[in-house]
Amino acid sequence: MSRSSYRGRFAPSPTGLLHAGSLATALASWLDAKASQGIWLIRIEDLDTPRLVKGAEQGILQQLAQMGMMSDEGVLYQSERKPQYLEAIHSLNQGRLLYACQCSRKKIAQYIQSHPIPDSQEMVYPGFCRPLEPQICDLDEVNYAIRVRIPKNTIIKGQNLHQEVGDFVILRQDGIFTYQLSVVVDDAAQGVTHIVRGQDLESNTPRQIWLQQQLGLTLPEYLHIPLVVNDSAEKLSKQTKAPIIWPQNSQEALIHLYQAGCHLELGLTKPHVTMTVSEWLNQAVMAWKNRREQRLGFFNTTQ
């Protein structure tokens, strides 16, 4: 594979610094790009302003640099790309695929209480506002959420989007573009060909593929890695108070990298005291490459 044909990315949200789970995802993404002689990008997904932690974006970049992982091109910040997201919304609206949703959280919550669903299933929006159509002129004038209109019998990756997901939001009532829309627009803009991310995001893939299809975008390939969990089998996250990673020296960085490598089943021995981060990463790339070549269907784009 030539260097120009593979473009991967790691896209953290600066709602806090990296922990062991996010490091494992970053490492897997970086290793796959380097094993493929490709380009690895960092994108800061900083749209959800109420949840952002001041200084976290620079802290994340510093953490990654401590681990020997730096973007091969300039870092992209989603907060600077709102016009592009609005353009995508206009494109979807021209296809009559959108509608305004004026439902309050209280109204939806009351519906959920009267229509209980299993814990394993998502709440499917009942379509109260489906007859409405958004009039998108100026983003500052939007005072409602915007949902996509999923046609019946839309099957992607074995998932019936209409029945199992429903009409999802792409612009919140507070004017914040959602993850589903922004990630699709930015992956296309950056020419991303391969996405390596956590298994918790796998359920998002069908709706993102659907958006890519509606916008006429090239579909990347996806790989979802197992999640790092705590002693209670909970996904490591900011919500479960996962400790952040902030190595004081290269030896501490190596320990964190080795632990992430163990989670990814690289099969490497524990680094010796004289090993550098760069040397360990070189070994990890070869281990990942061997593992990648041994597994057919490593990536999945089945629709």
C-alpha positions in Angstrom: 0.0 0.0 0.0 1.5 3.4 -1.0 1.9 6.1 1.6 -0.7 8.3 -0.1 -3.5 5.7 -0.2 -4.1 5.3 3.6 -5.3 8.1 5.8 -6.3 7.4 9.4 -7.2 9.6 12.3 -7.6 9.8 16.0 -10.4 12.2 17.1 -10.6 12.9 20.8 -13.1 15.2 22.5 -11.4 17.6 24.9 -13.9 17.0 27.7 -10.9 15.7 29.7 -7.4 14.2 29.3 -6.6 10.8 27.9 -6.9 7.7 30.1 -5.9 4.1 29.4 -8.9 3.4 27.2 -8.4 6.4 24.9 -4.7 5.7 24.8 -5.4 2.2 23.5 -7.6 3.6 20.8 -5.1 6.2 19.8 -2.3 3.6 19.7 -4.4 1.2 17.6 -5.2 4.0 15.1 -1.6 5.1 14.9 -0.2 1.6 14.5 -2.6 0.7 11.7 -1.6 3.9 9.8 2.1 3.3 10.3 1.8 -0.5 9.5 0.2 0.6 6.2 2.8 3.3 5.5 -0.1 5.8 5.7 -0.9 9.2 7.1 -2.1 9.6 10.7 -4.2 12.6 11.6 -5.4 14.2 14.9 -8.7 15.9 15.0 -10.0 17.7 18.1 -13.8 17.3 18.3 -14.5 20.4 20.4 -18.1 21.2 19.4 -19.9 20.2 22.6 -18.9 23.5 24.3 -20.8 22.9 27.6 -18.7 19.8 28.3 -15.3 21.1 27.3 -12.5 21.3 29.8 -10.2 24.3 29.5 -6.8 23.4 28.2 -7.7 19.8 27.5 -7.1 20.0 23.8 -3.4 21.1 24.3 -3.1 18.6 27.1 -4.2 15.7 24.8 -1.7 16.8 22.2 1.0 16.8 24.8 0.0 13.4 26.1 0.2 11.9 22.6 3.5 13.6 21.9 4.9 12.0 25.1 3.9 8.7 23.7 5.6 9.4 20.4 2.4 10.0 18.4 2.1 13.3 16.5 -0.2 14.2 13.6 1.4 14.0 10.2 -0.5 17.1 9.1 -2.0 20.1 10.9 -4.4 19.4 13.7 -8.1 20.0 12.7 -10.4 21.7 15.2 -14.1 21.1 14.6 -15.0 24.4 16.3 -13.5 26.1 13.2 -15.7 24.2 10.7 -19.3 25.2 11.4 -19.9 26.6 7.9 -19.0 23.2 6.5 -21.5 21.4 8.7 -24.2 23.9 7.9 -23.5 23.3 4.2 -24.1 19.6 4.7 -27.4 20.4 6.5 -28.5 22.5 3.5 -27.6 19.6 1.1 -29.6 17.1 3.2 -32.5 19.6 3.4 -32.6 20.0 -0.4 -33.3 16.2 -0.5 -36.2 16.7 1.9 -34.4 14.5 4.4 -34.7 16.8 7.4 -37.3 18.1 9.7 -37.5 20.5 12.7 -38.1 18.9 16.1 -39.5 21.1 18.8 -40.0 18.3 21.4 -38.7 19.1 24.8 -36.7 16.6 26.8 -39.6 16.3 29.2 -42.0 15.3 26.5 -39.6 12.6 25.2 -38.9 11.4 28.7 -42.6 11.1 29.5 -42.9 9.0 26.3 -40.1 6.7 27.4 -41.6 6.2 30.8 -44.9 5.1 29.2 -43.2 2.9 26.5 -40.4 1.1 28.4 -37.7 -0.6 26.2 -35.0 -3.2 27.1 -31.7 -1.8 28.4 -29.9 -3.2 25.3 -32.0 -1.1 22.9 -32.0 2.5 22.0 -35.0 4.7 22.4 -36.4 5.3 19.0 -37.8 8.8 18.6 -41.6 8.4 17.9 -41.7 11.0 15.2 -44.0 13.6 16.9 -42.5 16.4 14.7 -42.1 14.5 11.4 -44.7 16.6 9.5 -42.5 19.7 10.2 -39.8 21.0 7.8 -36.9 23.2 8.9 -36.4 26.6 7.2 -32.6 26.9 7.5 -31.5 30.4 6.8 -29.1 31.6 9.5 -27.7 29.3 12.1 -28.2 32.0 14.8 -32.0 31.8 14.1 -32.3 28.1 14.7 -34.2 27.5 17.9 -35.2 23.8 17.4 -33.4 20.6 16.8 -33.0 19.2 13.3 -33.6 15.4 12.7 -32.9 13.3 9.7 -35.9 11.5 8.1 -34.9 7.8 7.9 -37.0 6.0 5.2 -38.6 2.7 6.1 -36.7 -0.5 5.3 -33.3 1.3 5.4 -30.9 -1.6 6.2 -27.2 -0.9 6.7 -24.8 -3.5 8.2 -27.8 -5.6 9.2 -29.4 -2.8 11.1 -32.8 -1.5 10.3 -32.2 2.2 10.9 -35.8 3.2 10.8 -36.9 0.6 13.4 -33.8 0.4 15.6 -32.4 3.9 15.5 -35.1 6.2 14.2 -34.8 9.8 13.1 -31.7 11.0 14.9 -30.6 14.6 15.6 -27.9 16.3 13.6 -28.3 19.8 15.0 -29.2 20.3 18.6 -31.7 22.9 19.8 -28.8 24.8 21.4 -27.2 25.2 18.0 -24.5 22.5 18.4 -23.9 20.1 15.5 -23.9 16.5 16.6 -21.2 13.9 16.4 -23.0 11.9 13.7 -22.9 14.8 11.2 -19.6 16.4 12.1 -17.6 13.2 12.0 -18.9 12.3 8.5 -18.2 15.8 7.1 -14.7 15.9 8.5 -13.7 12.4 7.6 -14.6 13.2 4.0 -12.8 16.6 4.1 -9.6 15.0 5.5 -9.7 12.2 3.0 -9.9 9.6 5.8 -9.9 6.0 4.3 -9.6 3.9 7.5 -11.2 4.5 10.9 -9.9 2.6 14.0 -12.0 3.4 17.1 -13.6 1.8 20.2 -16.2 -0.9 20.1 -18.7 1.5 21.8 -18.9 3.5 18.6 -19.7 0.5 16.4 -23.5 1.1 16.7 -23.0 4.6 15.2 -21.5 3.2 12.0 -24.7 2.4 10.1 -26.1 5.9 10.7 -22.8 7.5 9.6 -22.8 5.3 6.5 -26.3 6.4 5.7 -25.3 10.1 6.0 -22.3 9.4 3.8 -24.5 7.9 1.2 -27.0 10.8 1.3 -24.2 13.4 0.9 -22.4 11.5 -1.8 -19.3 10.9 0.2 -16.7 8.1 -0.1 -17.2 5.4 2.6 -14.1 4.8 4.8 -13.4 1.3 6.2 -14.0 0.7 9.9 -12.3 -1.3 12.6 -13.6 -1.3 16.2 -11.3 -2.5 19.0 -12.4 -4.0 22.3 -12.9 -1.5 25.1 -10.6 -1.2 28.2 -12.7 -1.8 31.3 -12.2 -1.4 35.0 -12.6 -4.0 37.8 -16.3 -3.6 37.6 -16.3 -4.4 33.9 -17.3 -0.8 33.1 -15.8 1.0 30.1 -13.0 3.3 31.2 -14.3 6.9 30.8 -14.5 10.2 32.4 -17.9 9.2 33.8 -16.3 6.2 35.6 -13.5 8.5 36.8 -10.7 6.7 34.9 -7.3 8.1 35.9 -5.6 10.2 33.4 -2.2 9.3 31.9 0.5 11.9 32.4 4.0 10.3 32.3 6.8 12.1 34.0 9.5 10.5 31.9 10.0 8.2 28.9 10.0 5.1 31.2 6.6 5.9 32.5 5.4 6.5 28.9 6.8 3.1 27.9 4.8 1.4 30.7 1.6 3.0 29.5 2.3 2.1 25.9 3.1 -1.5 26.9 -0.1 -1.8 28.9 -2.0 -0.5 25.8 -0.1 -2.9 23.6 -1.1 -5.8 25.9 -4.8 -4.8 25.5 -4.3 -4.9 21.8 -2.7 -8.3 22.0 0.5 -7.3 20.4 2.4 -10.0 22.1 5.5 -7.9 22.9 7.7 -8.5 25.9 8.0 -5.9 28.7 10.3 -3.1 27.6 13.7 -3.1 29.1 15.0 0.0 31.0 17.2 1.2 28.1 14.5 1.1 25.4 13.2 4.3 24.0 9.6 5.1 23.1 10.6 5.2 19.4 12.2 1.7 19.6 9.1 0.3 21.3 6.8 1.9 18.7 8.8 0.4 15.9 8.4 -3.1 17.4 4.7 -2.4 18.0 4.2 -1.5 14.3 5.8 -4.8 13.2 3.6 -6.7 15.7 0.5 -5.0 14.5 1.4 -5.5 10.9 1.8 -9.2 11.5 -1.5 -9.4 13.3 -3.2 -7.4 10.6 -1.9 -9.7 7.8 -3.0 -12.8 9.7 -6.6 -11.7 10.0 -8.7 -11.5 6.8 -11.5 -9.0 7.0 -9.6 -6.9 9.5 -11.7 -4.0 8.4 -15.4 -4.1 7.7 -17.4 -1.9 5.3 -20.3 -4.3 4.8 -23.6 -2.5 4.2 
